[in-house]
Amino acid sequence: MDCLEFPMFFLANCIFSASYVYSHSRFKMHVSINLL
């Protein structure tokens, strides 16, 4: 793997997982608010 390619892949992976966790927690919060 390229020296420049690896950090970019790692950064993209971090951003993807962060946005996934963020949207997932917002969805769970939305559902729990609707259940109340």
C-alpha positions in Angstrom: 0.0 0.0 0.0 1.1 3.5 -0.8 2.4 5.8 2.0 -0.2 8.5 1.0 -3.0 6.0 0.3 -3.0 4.5 3.8 -3.8 7.7 5.8 -6.5 8.6 3.4 -8.1 5.2 3.7 -7.9 5.4 7.5 -9.4 8.8 7.5 -12.3 7.8 5.3 -12.9 4.8 7.4 -12.9 6.9 10.6 -15.3 9.4 9.1 -17.6 6.7 7.8 -17.8 4.9 11.1 -18.3 8.1 13.0 -21.2 9.2 10.8 -22.7 5.7 11.1 -22.5 5.8 14.9 -23.9 9.3 14.9 -26.9 8.6 12.7 -27.5 5.3 14.6 -27.6 7.0 18.0 -29.9 9.8 16.6 -32.2 7.1 15.3 -32.3 5.3 18.6 -32.9 8.6 20.4 -35.8 9.4 18.0 -37.4 6.0 18.6 -37.1 6.2 22.4 -38.7 9.7 22.3 -41.5 8.4 20.2 -42.1 5.6 22.6 -42.5 7.9 25.6 
